[in-house]
Amino acid sequence: MNTRDLAYFYQLIRQKSFSKVADYFHVTQPTITMALKRLEADYGTKLIQRDRVHNQLTVTATGQQLLTHAEAILNELTVARQEITRLTQQQTVLALPPIIETHYFPQIAAQLQAHQQLENIRTVEGGSVTLRQALRNGEADIALLGSTAPLSYQQLLAQEFDRQPFTIFVSRQHPLANRHHIAFSDLRHEHFILFTDDFVHNAAFNQLTRRNHFRPDVVYRANDTHVIMNLVAANVGITFLTSIADQHRSDVVRLTLTDDEQPEFIASIVYRTTHVLTPAQQQVLAVLTQTLGR
């Protein structure tokens, strides 16, 4: 079976048009038609019902089944291509959420430089939720990810290296600034500035709001810690961050939560179970483990 036929089939299901798929791949429409006929001959079944009168395509049950496998196969081929490219370039792509990058990466970078590995590192940034998917898609080789529970995925191997509490940050001008400790229930009338949805902080925050039975007033979301802290310093609202986000600013005060059984920010080294690490990537993993290992 030609994997190109699978790619044509996959796009045909998505776009519902032979002409659009032909344009997408810069081929002729008969090329797409012949690819579909080859697949139907290979599997001995009709994959798509074509209504020429109403210009509509309907996916059959067998076509839907093949689509599920086609998506997985094409994704694996994409991952393999990316991994082989980085292998030939002796490159390691390291995924880092901003808080983890700020707090942990300086000590990692020093060790990578000592092992002459730093120049071969390319970093990608984002929230842990987004980066976890990027890792599974082969867009990164190794990641340092945050979570609120130990990571357990069939496709991923995770090695926990740190746990930190979540805390509240308020402006020095805020009425709560003279307190050192606070219960989360006391924050029900506050304005919150939070991370965007692809950060694991939201899972911990939502857990506490549900437990304390209130709907928070979220006035702004950002994906940059400095932006959030600057807004907090300006007394636009308060925020909920892991304690390692503390930037030792004189205009922001950190308050410790007194709630029982609080969620924790768990930091882990993560990579794919199916990824055969190159010697260079194995050395990077060893540096991460030795530097961050508990």
C-alpha positions in Angstrom: 0.0 0.0 0.0 1.2 3.5 -0.9 1.3 5.7 2.2 0.7 8.7 -0.2 -2.7 7.1 -1.0 -3.5 7.2 2.8 -2.5 10.9 2.9 -4.9 11.6 0.0 -7.7 9.7 1.7 -7.1 11.4 5.0 -7.4 14.9 3.4 -10.4 13.8 1.3 -12.3 12.9 4.5 -11.4 16.2 6.0 -12.0 18.5 3.0 -14.9 16.5 1.4 -13.8 17.6 -2.1 -11.6 15.9 -4.7 -10.7 19.2 -6.3 -9.6 20.8 -3.0 -7.4 17.8 -2.1 -5.9 17.9 -5.6 -5.0 21.5 -5.1 -3.7 20.8 -1.6 -1.2 18.3 -2.9 -0.6 20.0 -6.2 -1.7 17.0 -8.3 -4.6 16.3 -10.7 -8.0 15.3 -9.6 -7.7 11.9 -11.3 -4.7 11.2 -9.1 -6.9 11.4 -6.0 -9.6 9.3 -7.6 -7.2 6.6 -8.5 -5.7 6.6 -5.0 -9.2 6.0 -3.5 -9.8 3.2 -6.0 -6.5 1.5 -5.0 -7.4 1.7 -1.3 -10.9 0.3 -1.9 -9.4 -2.5 -4.0 -6.8 -3.3 -1.3 -9.4 -3.5 1.4 -12.2 -4.9 -0.7 -14.8 -2.4 0.5 -16.3 0.9 -0.3 -14.7 3.7 1.7 -16.6 6.7 0.5 -20.1 7.1 -1.1 -20.0 9.8 -3.7 -23.3 11.7 -4.6 -22.5 13.4 -7.8 -25.9 15.0 -8.1 -25.6 16.9 -4.8 -21.8 17.0 -4.9 -21.5 15.3 -1.5 -19.2 12.7 0.0 -20.3 10.3 2.7 -17.8 8.2 4.7 -18.8 4.6 5.1 -18.3 2.7 8.4 -15.2 1.0 6.9 -14.0 4.3 5.7 -14.3 5.7 9.2 -12.4 2.8 10.6 -9.5 3.2 8.0 -9.5 6.9 8.8 -8.6 6.2 12.5 -5.7 4.1 11.5 -4.6 6.4 8.7 -4.3 9.3 11.1 -2.1 7.3 13.5 0.1 6.0 10.6 0.6 9.4 9.0 1.4 10.9 12.4 4.0 8.2 13.1 5.6 8.8 9.7 5.7 12.5 10.5 7.3 11.8 13.9 9.9 9.5 12.3 10.8 12.1 9.7 11.3 14.7 12.4 13.4 12.4 14.5 15.6 11.3 11.6 16.1 15.0 10.6 17.3 15.9 14.1 19.5 12.8 14.2 21.3 13.8 11.0 21.7 17.3 12.5 22.8 16.1 15.9 20.0 18.3 17.4 17.9 17.9 20.5 14.6 19.7 20.8 13.8 20.5 24.5 10.3 21.6 25.4 10.1 24.0 28.4 7.2 25.8 30.0 8.2 29.4 30.9 8.2 29.0 34.7 10.3 25.8 34.5 12.6 27.5 32.0 13.1 30.5 34.2 13.7 28.5 37.4 15.5 25.3 36.3 17.1 26.0 32.9 20.0 28.2 34.0 21.6 25.4 36.1 20.8 22.9 33.2 22.4 25.2 30.6 25.6 25.4 32.7 25.9 21.6 32.7 25.0 21.3 29.1 27.7 23.8 28.2 30.2 21.9 30.3 29.4 18.8 28.3 29.6 20.8 25.0 25.9 20.1 24.3 24.3 23.5 24.7 24.9 24.6 21.1 23.0 21.6 19.8 19.9 22.3 22.0 16.8 24.0 20.5 14.1 24.9 22.9 10.3 25.3 22.3 8.1 27.0 24.8 4.5 26.9 25.8 2.2 25.6 28.5 2.7 22.0 29.8 -0.6 20.9 28.3 0.4 22.1 24.8 4.0 20.8 25.1 2.9 17.4 26.2 1.0 17.0 23.0 4.0 18.4 21.0 6.2 15.8 22.6 3.7 13.0 21.6 3.6 14.4 18.1 7.4 14.3 17.7 7.8 18.0 17.7 10.2 17.7 20.7 12.6 15.0 21.9 12.6 15.6 25.6 10.4 17.9 27.8 10.4 19.3 31.3 6.7 19.4 32.1 4.5 20.5 35.0 1.5 18.5 36.2 -0.8 18.3 39.2 -0.6 14.5 39.4 2.2 12.1 38.4 2.2 11.7 34.6 1.0 8.3 33.4 0.6 7.9 29.6 1.3 4.8 27.5 3.3 6.8 25.0 5.4 8.8 27.6 8.1 8.0 30.2 8.2 10.5 33.1 10.8 11.0 35.8 9.6 13.3 38.6 12.3 15.6 39.9 10.5 18.2 42.1 7.3 19.2 43.8 6.4 22.7 44.8 3.2 24.2 46.4 0.9 26.7 44.7 0.7 30.2 46.2 -1.2 33.5 45.9 0.6 36.7 44.7 -0.9 40.1 45.4 0.2 43.7 44.9 2.1 45.4 47.7 -0.9 47.9 47.6 -3.5 45.2 48.0 -5.4 45.0 51.4 -4.2 41.4 51.7 -0.5 42.3 51.4 -0.1 42.5 55.2 -1.1 38.9 55.6 1.4 35.9 55.2 -1.2 33.1 55.1 -4.7 32.9 53.6 -7.4 30.3 53.0 -8.5 29.9 49.4 -12.1 30.5 50.4 -11.2 34.0 51.5 -10.5 34.9 47.8 -14.0 34.4 46.4 -14.5 38.1 45.8 -11.1 38.8 44.3 -10.2 39.5 40.6 -7.8 36.9 39.2 -5.1 37.1 36.5 -4.3 33.6 35.4 -2.4 31.6 32.8 -4.1 30.6 29.5 -5.8 27.2 29.3 -2.7 25.3 28.1 -1.0 25.6 31.5 -1.5 23.1 34.3 -2.0 25.8 36.9 -5.6 26.0 35.7 -6.3 22.4 36.8 -5.0 23.1 40.3 -6.9 26.4 40.4 -10.2 24.8 39.3 -9.8 22.1 41.8 -9.6 24.6 44.6 -12.5 26.7 43.3 -14.7 23.6 43.0 -13.8 22.5 46.5 -14.6 26.0 47.9 -17.8 26.3 45.9 -17.3 29.6 44.1 -17.0 30.8 40.5 -13.9 33.0 40.2 -13.8 36.3 38.5 -11.0 35.9 36.0 -10.3 39.4 34.5 -7.3 38.5 32.3 -5.3 35.5 31.1 -1.7 35.6 29.7 1.0 33.1 28.8 3.9 35.0 30.2 4.8 35.1 33.9 6.3 38.6 33.7 3.1 40.0 32.2 1.0 38.4 35.0 3.3 39.7 37.7 3.3 43.2 36.2 -0.5 43.2 36.2 -0.5 42.0 39.8 2.0 44.7 40.8 -0.3 47.3 39.2 -3.1 45.9 41.4 -5.3 44.8 38.5 -5.9 41.5 40.2 -4.2 38.7 42.1 -2.8 35.5 40.8 -2.3 31.8 41.5 1.1 30.4 40.6 3.5 27.8 41.8 5.9 29.1 44.4 8.9 28.8 42.0 7.4 31.7 40.1 8.5 34.0 42.9 10.6 36.7 41.2 11.6 38.4 44.6 9.9 41.6 43.5 9.4 44.3 46.1 6.0 45.3 44.5 4.5 41.9 44.9 3.7 39.8 48.0 3.4 36.0 48.2 0.8 34.5 50.5 0.9 30.9 51.6 -2.4 28.9 51.3 -3.5 27.2 54.4 -6.0 24.7 52.8 -5.6 21.1 53.6 -4.6 18.6 50.8 -3.6 21.2 48.3 -2.6 20.3 44.8 1.1 20.5 44.0 3.1 21.5 41.0 5.0 18.4 39.9 7.9 18.8 37.6 9.1 15.9 35.5 11.6 14.9 32.8 9.5 13.4 30.0 10.2 11.7 26.6 8.4 9.2 24.3 8.5 5.5 24.8 8.8 5.0 21.1 11.6 7.4 20.6 15.1 5.8 20.2 17.3 8.5 21.7 20.5 9.3 19.8 23.8 9.3 21.7 23.7 13.1 21.9 20.1 13.0 23.2 21.0 10.3 25.7 23.8 12.6 27.0 21.3 15.5 27.3 18.9 13.2 29.2 21.8 12.1 31.5 22.7 15.8 32.2 19.0 16.6 33.0 18.7 13.6 35.3 22.0 14.3 37.1 21.3 18.1 37.5 17.6 17.8 38.5 17.5 14.4 40.1 16.2 14.4 43.6 
